[in-house]
């Protein structure tokens, strides 16, 4: 293969990974609003809050189950076959959720959420190391992941807004069948991307799909082990912040307005990732996370302290109709700018310098994304009593992330052979 052909194949592969990035958030961000619809079928408010987050918990529980197997599948079969298997699982997961609405079965819905989680776990296992490797690691690898993250944030922004628009201000009497159009769109995208990816040649990193001998366990790298803990907290923080924001605003503003404001959080993540993609080649992951983690802690603490004491005008619909909202909602929404660059930066720091251990490490890394289900569920238990006070949960999570950026991300195991 000529150098020109190789370069073109690399560009095609990068574009394909970008689209897969967008699909990850499409599946993930359906869990909270759709789960909220199911939760309203339970009459007790505290139970409704907990059950509403159960679908999200199952979606992320899949990471704990599939994380290490996904890494092993990636190491054995390569990136393209793993991605195709993930997309097929995603289609089936959306179909099962559609069936749950037709049969009015919460149990079937939870199974569909679990299958969707298997899909995004495998896609994350493929996309993140692939872009990091294609970018040559370091700041360039982080920059490619930031660019992919902008597409991820775009679909993440649109999903809760679209579900909110379909449901309206009140959840009373609404079922998952009322958002079938979203499931149809998701299934259509999965089918189309599967076909395109099947027909498109991808540039596999050197050694992908070949037998590799590992002298040590990936856990032997301290910065990976601490990075795994950091990502557990990060995903929980990323999901818990907007999910609880919906619960906080719904009683006074209505579901549609609350969903739109939560969508603005994801839109701000898009803004942050877009900025991060421009500066990612010059600013280190460690510096980025240190700055945004400090700011996120300050914003959430301020939201808890100020609460409803001050009001601000925020847009609440696609027509950008303005309504008076607590200043806490604005402060929480602004956290999207902070969480925007954390995922790729933590992954980049955790897998830097792992060499042949990268594929297996990616699987371990994905396993702990289960935090996206566990942490928000813990937060929902607190939120059932006081939504604003529940933000102490993500504050503690971000505090660990700050520690990781400052001290825990340094590779102290350079003596381990990685080639």
N, C-alpha and C positions, 0 to 999 in steps of 0.2 A: 504494500500500500504506500502510495506517495505521501510526502509530507502534507501536500495540499488536501488530499483525500482524508488523511488522518485528522487534520484540523477541522474540516467540514463535518466529519463524523462526531467530533468532540462538541461542536456547536449544536448539532442536532440533539445530542444526548443531554446537553445542558438545558435546552428548551423543553425536552420531554420531562426532565426532573422538575422544572418550574411548574408545569401543569399538574404533576403529581402533588406538588406542594399545595396547590390550590384545592385539590380534592381532599386532602387531609382535613382541612378546616371545615369543608362542606359537611363531612360526616360528623366530625367532633362537635360542631356548633349546633347541630340539630338536637343533640341530647338534652341540653338544659331547657329550651323552650318547649319541646315536645314532651319532655318529662313533666314540666309544669302543667301541661294540659292534662296528663294522666293523673297528676297529684290532686287536681281539683275534684276528682271523683271520690276522694276520701273526705268525709264531712268534718272531721276534727282538724282545725287549722294547723296544729303542730305536726300531726301525722301527714297532712297534705304537703307540708314543707319538706319533711324527710322523704316521703315516697316520691315527691317530684324530683328529688336529686338521685333517686335510686337508679334510674336509667343512665344518668351520667356516671354513677359509680360502676355499673356493669360495663359501660363503654370503656372505662379506664382499667377495670379489673382484667380486661383482656390483655393488657400490656404485661401484667404480672404472669399470666399464663403463657403468653406467646413470645415474650421478649427474648429469652434465651433460644427457644426453637427457631425464631425468626433469624437470629444471628447465625445459627447452625445451617439453616436453609440457604442463607446468603453465601456463606463460606463454601457450601457444597455445590450449589446450582448456579451461582452468579447473580448479577443484579437484574437482568431482564426477566428471567424466569420467575424470580421472587416477586418482582413488580406485577407481572401478569397474574400470578396466583392471588396477590393482594387485591387487585382490581376485581377479579372474579368474586372473591369473598365480599367485597364492598357491595357489589350488585345484589348478591343473595341477601345480605344484611338489610338493605333497603326494601327488598321484596318481602322479607319476613315482617318488617315493621308495617308494611302496607297490609299484610294479612292480619296482623294483630288488630288493626283498626276495623277491618271487615268482620272479624270474629269477636270484637270487643274483649280481647284477652290481654291483660296486663303482663301475664307470664310470657306470652309469645313476644310481646314488645321487648321485654328484658332480654330474651334470647336474640332478637334482632339487633339490639344495642350491643350485645356481646360480640356478635359476628362483625358488626361495624367496627368494633374496637380491634378485632383481629386484623381487619383490613388496614386501619390507619397505623397500627403497630408495625406491620410489615412494610408499609410504604415509608414510614419514618426511618426504618432500619436501612432501607435502600437509599432514600433521597439524601439524607444528611451526610453520610460518609462519601457518597458518590460525588457530590458537589465539592466537598472538602478535598477529595483526592484530585478531581479534575482541576481544581484551583491551585493545586500544589501545596495545600495546607496553609498554615499561618494566616496572615491578614487577608490574602487573596481568596483562600478557601472560605473564610468567614464572610467575605464580601459577596460571594456567589450565593451563600445561604441566606444572606440578608435580602438579596434581590428576589429569591424564591419566596422569602417571607412576606414580601409586599403582596404577591398574588394570594398567599395564604390568608393574609389579613383582609384582602378585598372580599373573598368569599365568606370569611368569618363575619365581616360587617353586614353583608347582605342577608345572611341566613336568619338571624333573630329579627331583623327589620321586616323581612318578607313574611315570616311566621306571624309576627305581631299584626301586620296589615291584614292577613287572611283571617285572623281570629277576631280582631276588633278590641274594644276596650274591656269587655267582660268575658271571663272564661266560663261563665255559667252555661251549662248545657252543651259545651263544645267538646268534640272528640278529635282523635288523631285523624279521622277521615276528613276533617275540615282543612287539613294541610296536605292532602294527598298530592296536590300539584307539586309541592316541594320534593316529595319522594319520587314522583315521576321524572322530574328534572334530574334528580340525582342518579336514578337508574339509567336514564338516557345518556348522561355524561359518562358513566362507568362503561356502558356498552361501546360508546364511540371511542373513548380513550383506549379500551382494550384492543379494538380493531386496529387503531392507528399504531399503537405500541407493538402489536404483533407483526405488523408489516414494516416497521421501521428498524433498521440496524442501529444498535447502540454500541458505543465504545466502552467495553468492559475494562476496568483497571487491570493492570498486569497481575497475573496470578489468580484472578477471580475464577471461582469454580474449580480450582485445582486443589489437590491434597496438600495440606500444609502441616508441618510438624511444629507443635508448640512445646517449648521447654518449660514454660511457666504458665500460670494462670493469669488472665488479664487483671484479676483482682490484686495481683502483686504490685500493680502501679497505684501508688497512693493517690495521685491526682485524679485517676479514673474513679476510684472508690468514693472519694469525697464528691466528685462531680456527679456520680450517680445519686447521692443523697441530695445534692443541690437541685438536680432536675426533678426529683420527687417533690420537693417543696415548690419549685418554680411552676410546674404544670398545675399544681393545686392552686397556687396564687393566681395564675393567669385565668383559670376557669372560675374560681370562686369569687373573684372580684366582681365581674359583670353579672354572674348568676344571682348573687345576693343583692346586687343593685336592682335587679328586676323585682325581687321580693320586697325590697325596701320601698320602691316607688309605686308598685301596683295598687296598694290600698287607697292611696290618695290621688294618683294620676291615671290609673287604669292600665291594663295589660299592654295595649298597643303603644301607648306613650312610653311606658317603662321599657318595653322591648326596643323601641327606637333609640332611647337614650343609651341602653346597653350596647346597641349597635354602634353608637358613636365612640364608645370605648374601643371597639375593634377597629373602627375607622382611624382612630388616633394611633393604633398599633401599626396600621398601614403607613401612616405619615412617618412614624418613628423608624420603621424598617426601610422606607424609601430614603430617608436621611442617612440611616445607617449604611445602606448600600453604597452611598456616595463616599462616606468617610471611612468605610470599613477597611479599605486598603491602606489607610494611613494611621488610624487609631486602633490600638490593640484591644482585644476582647476584654482583657483585664481592666483596662481603663474605662471602657464603656460600661461594664457591669458595676464597677465601683460607683460611678456617677449616678446611674439610673436607680440602683438599689437604694442609695442614700436618699434620693429624691422621692422614691415611692414610699419609703417609711415616713418621711415628713408629710406627704400628702394624706396618707391614711390616718396618721395620728391627728392631723388637723381636722379631718372629716369627723372623727370620733368626738373631738373636743367641741367643734362648732355646731355639728348636728343641724337642727332645724332653725337655729337662732338667726340665720341670715337667709335671704332668698335671692335667687338669680334667675334670669330668663334663659331657658334652653329650648332648642327645637324639639318637637315631639311627633313630627310626621314627615312623610316624603315631600309635602308641600312646605316644609320648614315653618309650620305654625309654631309660634312661641308660647310658652307657658311658664308660670312661676314655679320654680323647683328649689328644694333646700340646697344651700351652698355645698353641703356634704356630697350631693350627687355630682356636682361639677368636679370636686376634688377627687372623688373616686374615679370618675370618667377619665380624668387626666392621667391616671395611673397607666392607661393604655400606652402612653408615650414611653413610659419606663419599662413595662414588660416587653415591649416590642423587640428589643435587641437581646433579651436575656437568653432565649432558647438557643439560638445559633452560637452565641458567644460562649455559653456554658458547654455546649457540645464540642465546640472547637477547642476549648481549654482542656476538656476531659480526654479527648482522643488525640491530642497533639503528641507526636513522638511515639506512637504505638506501633507503627509499621505493620507487620503481618498480623498483629493482634487486633487491628481496627475492626474487622468484620465481627469477630466474637464480642469485642467490647461494645460495639453498636447494639448487639442483641441484649447485653446486660444493661446498657444504658436505657434502652426502650422498656425493659421490664419494670423499671421504677417510675415510668410515666404513670403508673397506677396511682401516683399521688394526685393526679387530676381528678380521680374519683374519691379518694380517701379524704384529702384535705377539704374540698368543698362540702363533703358530707358532714365532717366534723363542724365546719363553719355553719352549716344549715341547722345543726342541733342547737348551737348557740343563738343563731338568728331567729329561731322559733320563739325566743324570749326577747331578744333585742338585736335588730339587724345591724345597727351601727357598732355596737360593742363587739359583734362577731368578727369585725375586721382586725381584732387583735390576733386572730389565727394567721391571716396572711402577713401581718407585720412580723411575727416571729419567723415565718418562713423566709421572708426577704432578708431578715437579719442574718440567717445562716448563709444565704447566697452572697451577701456582702462579705462575710468571713471567708467564703471560698475564693472570691475574686482577689481579696487582699493577701491571703496566706495559703489557702488549701490547694490552689490550682498550680502550684509550682511542681514541676517534674523532678522528684528526688530519686528516681529509679533509672537513671540513664545507664546504669551498668548492665541492664537486662538486654540481651540480644534481640533485635527487632526485625532482622532481615533473614 
